Amino acid sequence: MPVGGSAGYGVAMAEQVKGPASYFPSIEKKYGQPIAHWKSFLAAMPEARHSDMVAMLKTDHGVGHGHANAIVAHYRAEHGL
């Protein structure tokens, strides 16, 4: 098959997102807000534990457990927490 053919040979594939960020497209679609929106709430509670951040997103904003966990895990990794 020639380079760039219909089977995709020779075409650079976009690197697949892994880890918590892999949930971001579905989170943004489901809740209608960008990830930065959710992270702004976390920034207001820098001393909180992971579980407390997850609980806040769930109880105060109706985010599902898995989605809240993904947002918090990514936020904490970004900030070295």
Protein Blocks (a to p, Z undefined) as FASTA:
>chain_A
ZZhianopoiacddddehjllmmmmmmmmnopafklmmmmmmmmmmbcfklmmmmmmmmn
opafklmmmmmmmmmmmnoZZ
